[in-house]
Amino acid sequence: MHPGLVPGISVEEQRNDFRIDKIVFTVAATAILAFIAWGVTMPDSVANAASVAFDWAITDAGWLLNLTMMFALITMAYIGFSRLGRIKLGLDDEEPEFGRFSWIAMMFAAGIGVGIFFYGPSEPLSHFLTPPPHTVEGGAVEALHSGLAQAHYHWGLSPWAAYALVGGAIAYSSYRRGRVPLISSIFKPLFGARDTDGPFGKAIDIMALITTLFGTAATLGLSAVQIGQGVTIIRGAGAVTNTTLIIIIALLGCAFIISAVSGVARGVRSLSNINITLTLGFVVFVFLCGPTLLLLNLIPSSILTYLDEFLPMMSKDLSWGEETIEFQSVWTGLLLGRWIAWTPFVGMFVARISRGRTLREFTLVTIIAPTLILIMAFTVFGGTAINFNREDRPGFDGSASGEEVLFNVFAQLPLSTITPFILIAVLGIFFVTSADSASIVMGTMSSKGDPTPHKAVVVFWGICMMGIAIVMLLTGGEEVLSGLQNLTILSALPFCLVLMVMMVSFVVDLRSDPAFIRRTYARTAVENAVVRGILEHGDDFELSVEQASDGRGAGSDFDSAADRYTEWYQRTDEEGEKVDYDFETGEWSDSYDPEEEATKSQSDSDSDSDSEHPDPHDKD
């Protein structure tokens, strides 16, 4: 078959032997268990080592975080708005599995709910009271808008461009090229199957797994901190202790294990939908019961300020001085590191729900829709907290922790006696569903891309996540976030290099896609035909498809037999041996004769030269 006529291959059409990858699982599990043992037995040692490494990372390598996010945004903008955007994340005739509303709703559920509650009220308030260096005066009117813009930068276009990069690459690789859904599979266009299936690919998958573990563990830790704060408010007790947080993680961990073992996936999805509804309900509640008029004005002004200051915020690095580096270590570096650590998990999640979309629709919706939702939530929560500060209400002078600011906001609003209970329930469900989803993704990573990994593997990685969350809490001491930021960014920094190479590999892969080939043929054929028609017939000519003379064909400069264009759809069995596959019927044949195949290929090639010329009017 001519490479321009291949309709695409889904991973389900391949004959894969899914089982635990002993190398990936053993190496990653050994490293994680050793780290947990080190953190539990010697938390001070882990904290000191992480602090030293973190200081080096922010000072000497923090630029890599900004650069990775910048190139991810540029890469996805190029893919979305160029001819590559017409390519589908699936077969040529495949339709999306989910409606657009459900698709966006599930995207919103990809772990951002906890961040809305933990950072939504406290981060804009912090930027308002203590703006980034070299910007505006704290507490001024300008700080109100720049503080929200800074929060939008941390949670908006940049992180979702990184998620779209990984999600789009995995979806394309699995549902269009038929590869197993692993991070290493994305690199086959650059390094070939031999390297990506060997030690190089194993190293990438191990790195992605460990990065995912640390990124999701940080979110579980934040959930536990918030739940602990809610429990103390309800009980009227003092400060939250690490012992209380560990008990909370253990109890929610038991709920996760029950969920994972019982296989109540449908129930978990229902709980996720309930959580999304409640989260948006809280945003609407604060909007209506808070300073509504101020919020109505802040929403457009904060968006425009965010767009106006986007490039200056992206440019902040060591060259701006020590004060900027200190700000980066507390905010930008911490959050960008978390987003990069989350890219394998969120990317794989987004890939699974985006099948059948074109890359243009995928890019625009995946980046813009969650960004707008987060901007609305942060403006409502953050604007309300800032307004309470300007009214001198207690709990908003900058001395309260992030989790305290959240509950302080709702304490100033109606129904303050019941909202803490609902918040705790929402955060608890977020904990269980996030742990469940992330554990399945990590099970897939350690099971050669198996979309339904063994339950024991899923539970194992879930327990490891909670173990790392406990280590983060122990190493953080009084300042819990210090442990979270140090460990998360250290796991994410090496993965920046993986993402940078992934951008190149993804674009290279897309430029050899059948739809791209057809589009190139169509443009060349039409341009050649129009020039020839004017030269030979003036104004009176029409286009038709016929045999072209040497050097004048639509694909005269295209080597349609090159391995780059044909090797990916040559089928193999579970052992890697070549087998025949009929694209028309979708049927396999275990027999394969190389000599017969060579004869057949030559016959097909001769037939191509006579009849297989794509329609120049084909708009696919």
SVG drawing of the C-alpha trace seen along z (x, -y; Angstrom):
<svg xmlns="http://www.w3.org/2000/svg" viewBox="-26 -51 50 70">
<polyline fill="none" stroke="black" stroke-width="0.4" points="0.0,0.0 1.2,-3.5 2.1,-5.4 -0.3,-8.2 -3.3,-5.8 -2.8,-4.1 -5.9,-5.0 -4.0,-4.8 -3.5,-2.0 -4.8,-1.9 -3.0,-0.1 -5.9,2.3 -5.2,3.6 -1.7,4.6 -0.7,8.0 0.9,6.9 2.0,9.1 1.2,7.0 2.9,8.1 5.0,6.5 8.2,5.0 10.7,6.6 13.4,4.0 11.2,0.9 9.3,2.2 12.3,3.5 14.5,0.5 11.8,-2.0 10.4,-0.1 13.8,0.5 14.7,-3.2 11.4,-4.4 11.3,-1.9 14.9,-2.8 14.0,-6.5 11.0,-5.9 13.1,-3.9 15.7,-6.7 13.0,-9.3 11.2,-7.5 14.3,-6.5 16.4,-9.7 14.0,-12.5 16.5,-15.2 19.2,-13.7 16.7,-13.7 15.6,-17.3 19.2,-18.5 20.2,-16.7 17.1,-17.9 17.5,-21.5 21.1,-21.7 20.1,-20.1 17.0,-22.3 19.1,-25.5 21.4,-24.4 18.5,-23.5 16.7,-26.9 19.9,-29.0 21.8,-27.1 19.1,-25.2 15.8,-27.1 16.1,-28.6 15.4,-25.1 11.9,-25.1 11.0,-28.4 12.6,-27.3 10.8,-24.0 7.4,-25.6 8.1,-28.3 9.1,-25.7 6.1,-23.5 3.8,-26.5 5.5,-27.3 5.5,-23.7 1.8,-23.2 0.9,-26.5 2.9,-25.5 1.1,-22.0 -2.3,-23.5 -2.2,-26.3 -0.1,-24.6 -1.2,-21.9 -0.3,-19.4 -3.4,-20.5 -5.6,-18.6 -4.3,-15.2 -6.5,-13.1 -5.6,-11.5 -7.0,-8.2 -8.0,-6.6 -9.1,-8.7 -12.8,-8.0 -12.7,-7.8 -15.1,-9.9 -14.6,-11.3 -15.7,-9.0 -17.0,-11.8 -19.0,-14.9 -17.2,-18.2 -18.8,-19.2 -17.9,-15.8 -14.4,-16.0 -13.7,-19.4 -15.3,-18.3 -13.0,-15.3 -10.0,-17.5 -10.9,-19.7 -10.9,-16.6 -7.3,-15.8 -6.0,-16.7 -6.5,-20.5 -9.3,-20.5 -7.0,-20.3 -4.9,-23.2 -7.9,-25.4 -8.7,-25.0 -5.2,-25.1 -3.8,-27.9 -6.9,-29.7 -7.5,-32.0 -3.9,-32.1 -1.7,-32.6 -3.3,-35.8 -3.4,-37.2 0.3,-36.5 1.2,-38.2 -1.0,-41.2 0.8,-41.6 4.3,-40.7 4.5,-41.2 7.3,-39.7 10.5,-41.7 10.9,-44.6 7.1,-44.9 4.7,-46.9 4.2,-48.1 2.5,-45.6 -1.1,-46.4 -1.5,-48.9 -4.3,-48.8 -1.8,-47.7 -0.8,-44.7 -4.4,-43.5 -4.3,-43.0 -0.6,-41.9 -1.1,-39.4 -3.9,-37.7 -2.0,-37.8 1.0,-36.1 -1.3,-33.3 -2.8,-33.0 0.7,-32.6 1.5,-29.8 -1.7,-27.9 -2.7,-29.0 -1.3,-28.5 2.2,-27.2 1.3,-24.1 -1.5,-23.2 0.7,-23.5 3.0,-20.9 0.1,-18.6 -1.1,-19.0 2.3,-18.2 2.6,-14.9 -1.1,-14.0 -1.1,-14.7 2.1,-12.8 0.8,-9.7 -2.6,-9.8 -1.1,-10.2 1.5,-7.5 -1.1,-5.0 -4.3,-5.7 -2.8,-6.8 0.5,-4.8 -0.5,-1.7 2.3,-1.9 1.9,-1.0 1.0,-4.0 4.4,-4.6 6.5,-7.8 9.3,-5.9 7.1,-5.1 7.0,-8.7 10.8,-8.7 10.7,-5.9 10.7,-8.4 14.1,-9.8 15.8,-6.7 14.1,-3.7 12.4,-0.7 15.7,1.0 16.8,-1.9 13.4,-2.8 12.6,0.9 16.1,1.3 17.9,-0.4 17.3,-3.9 13.6,-3.5 13.6,-1.7 15.5,-4.7 12.8,-7.1 9.9,-5.0 11.6,-4.7 12.2,-8.4 8.6,-9.1 7.3,-6.7 9.4,-8.2 8.5,-11.7 4.8,-10.8 5.2,-9.3 6.7,-12.5 4.3,-14.8 1.1,-13.0 2.5,-12.4 2.8,-16.2 -0.8,-16.6 -1.8,-13.9 0.2,-15.7 -1.6,-19.0 -4.9,-17.2 -3.9,-15.8 -2.8,-19.2 -6.1,-20.8 -8.2,-18.0 -6.2,-18.2 -6.9,-21.9 -10.6,-21.3 -10.6,-18.6 -8.9,-21.0 -11.4,-23.7 -14.4,-21.4 -12.9,-20.0 -11.6,-23.4 -8.1,-21.9 -4.8,-23.5 -2.3,-23.3 -2.1,-20.3 0.6,-17.9 2.5,-15.5 1.0,-12.6 -2.5,-13.8 -1.6,-14.1 -0.1,-10.7 -3.3,-9.2 -5.3,-11.0 -3.1,-9.7 -3.4,-6.1 -7.2,-6.3 -7.6,-7.7 -5.0,-5.1 -7.3,-2.4 -10.2,-3.9 -8.0,-3.9 -7.0,-0.3 -10.6,0.7 -11.4,-1.3 -8.6,0.2 -9.2,3.8 -13.0,3.8 -12.8,2.4 -15.6,-0.1 -14.2,-2.2 -17.7,-3.4 -18.4,-4.5 -15.1,-6.4 -16.0,-8.2 -19.3,-9.1 -17.6,-10.5 -15.3,-12.5 -18.2,-14.1 -19.8,-14.9 -16.5,-16.5 -16.3,-18.6 -19.9,-19.8 -19.2,-20.7 -16.0,-22.5 -17.7,-24.7 -20.5,-25.1 -18.1,-26.5 -16.8,-29.0 -20.3,-30.1 -21.2,-30.3 -18.2,-32.6 -19.0,-34.7 -22.6,-35.3 -22.0,-35.7 -18.7,-37.5 -17.8,-40.9 -19.7,-40.2 -19.3,-43.6 -15.6,-43.6 -15.2,-40.1 -17.2,-41.0 -14.6,-43.8 -11.6,-41.7 -12.3,-38.8 -11.7,-40.7 -9.0,-43.0 -7.0,-40.2 -7.1,-38.3 -5.8,-41.3 -3.1,-42.0 -2.1,-38.4 -1.7,-38.5 0.1,-41.9 2.6,-40.6 3.0,-37.1 6.4,-37.5 7.9,-39.6 6.8,-36.9 8.3,-34.2 11.6,-36.0 12.3,-36.1 15.5,-34.2 18.9,-34.5 19.8,-37.6 17.1,-39.5 19.0,-39.1 18.8,-37.2 15.4,-38.5 13.9,-37.1 15.6,-33.7 14.1,-33.7 10.6,-34.3 11.2,-31.6 12.1,-29.1 8.9,-29.8 6.5,-30.1 7.3,-29.9 10.0,-27.2 7.9,-25.1 4.8,-25.2 6.5,-24.8 8.4,-21.8 5.1,-20.3 3.5,-20.7 6.4,-19.1 6.3,-16.2 2.6,-15.9 3.0,-15.8 3.2,-11.9 0.1,-11.3 -2.1,-14.2 -0.8,-13.6 -1.8,-10.0 -5.1,-10.8 -5.8,-13.5 -4.7,-11.2 -7.2,-8.5 -10.2,-10.9 -9.2,-12.8 -9.2,-10.0 -10.8,-11.0 -10.1,-14.7 -8.1,-16.6 -4.8,-18.0 -6.1,-21.6 -9.2,-21.0 -7.2,-19.1 -4.6,-21.8 -7.0,-24.7 -9.4,-23.1 -6.9,-21.4 -4.9,-24.6 -7.6,-27.3 -10.6,-25.6 -8.9,-24.6 -6.9,-27.9 -10.2,-29.9 -11.8,-27.7 -8.7,-28.2 -8.6,-31.9 -12.2,-32.2 -11.7,-30.1 -8.5,-32.0 -10.1,-35.4 -13.2,-34.5 -11.3,-32.9 -8.2,-35.2 -10.2,-38.4 -12.4,-37.6 -9.5,-37.0 -7.8,-40.2 -11.1,-42.1 -11.3,-40.7 -7.7,-41.9 -8.6,-45.4 -11.6,-45.3 -9.2,-44.4 -11.1,-41.1 -9.2,-38.7 -7.1,-35.9 -6.1,-37.8 -3.1,-39.8 -0.6,-37.3 0.2,-35.4 -2.2,-32.5 -1.1,-29.4 -2.6,-28.5 -5.0,-25.9 -6.0,-28.4 -6.9,-31.1 -9.2,-28.7 -11.3,-28.0 -11.0,-31.7 -12.7,-32.7 -15.7,-30.4 -15.9,-31.4 -16.7,-34.9 -19.5,-33.7 -23.0,-32.3 -23.4,-28.6 -20.0,-28.7 -21.0,-25.9 -21.5,-23.3 -19.0,-24.3 -16.0,-22.8 -17.7,-19.4 -18.4,-19.6 -14.8,-20.9 -13.3,-17.9 -15.6,-15.5 -14.5,-17.0 -10.8,-16.9 -11.1,-13.3 -12.7,-12.2 -10.1,-14.1 -7.4,-12.2 -8.9,-8.8 -9.7,-9.4 -6.3,-11.0 -4.5,-8.2 -6.6,-5.6 -6.1,-7.3 -2.4,-7.9 -1.8,-4.4 -3.4,-2.9 -1.2,-5.2 1.9,-4.0 0.8,-0.4 0.5,-0.9 4.0,-2.4 5.5,0.6 3.5,3.2 4.7,2.5 1.8,0.1 -1.0,2.4 -4.1,0.1 -5.6,2.4 -2.6,3.4 -2.9,6.0 -4.6,4.7 -1.7,5.8 0.7,3.5 -1.8,0.6 -2.1,1.0 1.7,1.2 2.2,-2.1 -0.6,-3.7 1.0,-2.7 4.4,-4.0 2.7,-7.4 1.4,-7.6 4.8,-6.6 6.4,-9.5 3.7,-11.9 4.5,-10.9 8.3,-11.4 7.5,-14.9 5.6,-15.8 8.3,-14.5 11.1,-16.3 9.0,-19.5 8.8,-19.8 6.9,-22.9 7.0,-24.2 5.3,-21.4 5.7,-23.0 9.5,-23.1 9.6,-19.3 7.1,-19.2 8.9,-21.8 12.3,-20.4 11.5,-16.8 9.1,-17.6 11.3,-20.0 14.3,-17.6 12.3,-14.8 11.0,-17.1 14.2,-18.8 15.7,-15.8 12.4,-15.3 12.7,-18.7 15.3,-17.2 12.9,-14.4 10.2,-16.9 12.6,-19.0 13.5,-16.0 9.9,-14.9 8.9,-18.1 11.3,-17.3 10.2,-13.7 6.5,-14.5 6.9,-17.0 9.1,-14.6 6.4,-11.9 3.6,-14.2 5.4,-15.3 5.4,-11.7 1.7,-11.1 -0.5,-9.8 -2.8,-12.8 0.2,-15.1 1.5,-13.2 -1.8,-13.4 -2.1,-17.1 1.4,-17.7 0.6,-15.7 -2.7,-17.6 -1.0,-21.0 1.8,-19.9 -0.5,-18.4 -2.9,-21.4 0.0,-23.9 1.6,-21.9 -1.7,-21.4 -2.6,-25.1 0.8,-26.2 0.6,-23.6 -3.0,-24.5 -2.3,-28.2 0.8,-27.5 -1.0,-25.1 -4.7,-26.3 -4.8,-29.8 -8.0,-30.4 -9.8,-27.3 -8.6,-24.2 -9.8,-21.8 -8.1,-19.3 -8.1,-15.6 -6.0,-12.7 -3.7,-10.8 -0.3,-9.4 2.3,-12.2 5.6,-12.2 8.9,-11.9 9.6,-14.8 6.1,-16.2 4.1,-14.0 2.7,-15.1 5.2,-12.9 8.2,-13.2 10.4,-14.4 8.9,-12.0 10.4,-8.6 7.3,-6.7 9.3,-3.5 11.6,-5.1 11.6,-3.3 10.6,-6.6 7.2,-6.4 6.6,-2.6 8.2,-0.9 5.7,-1.9 2.7,0.0 4.6,3.2 2.9,5.7 4.5,8.0 3.3,10.6 3.8,10.8 7.4,12.0 8.3,9.3 8.0,11.6 6.5,10.1 2.9,11.1 0.5,10.2 -2.4,7.8 -5.3,6.8 -6.2,3.2 -9.5,3.7 -10.8,6.6 -8.7,6.0 -7.7,9.7 -4.3,11.2 -2.4,14.0 0.4,15.8 2.2,16.8 4.7,14.4 7.0,15.2 9.7,12.5 10.2,13.5 6.5,13.4 6.2,10.1 9.1,8.7 7.4,9.8 4.1,8.4 5.7,5.1 7.3,4.8 3.9,5.6 2.2,3.0 4.9,0.4 4.3,1.0 0.6,0.7 1.2,-2.5 2.9,-4.1 -0.1,-3.3 -3.1,-4.0 -2.5,-5.0 -2.4,-8.7 -4.3,-10.6 -7.1,-12.9 -5.7,-16.4 -9.1,-17.7 -8.8,-15.5 -9.0,-17.9 -7.9,-15.4"/>
</svg>
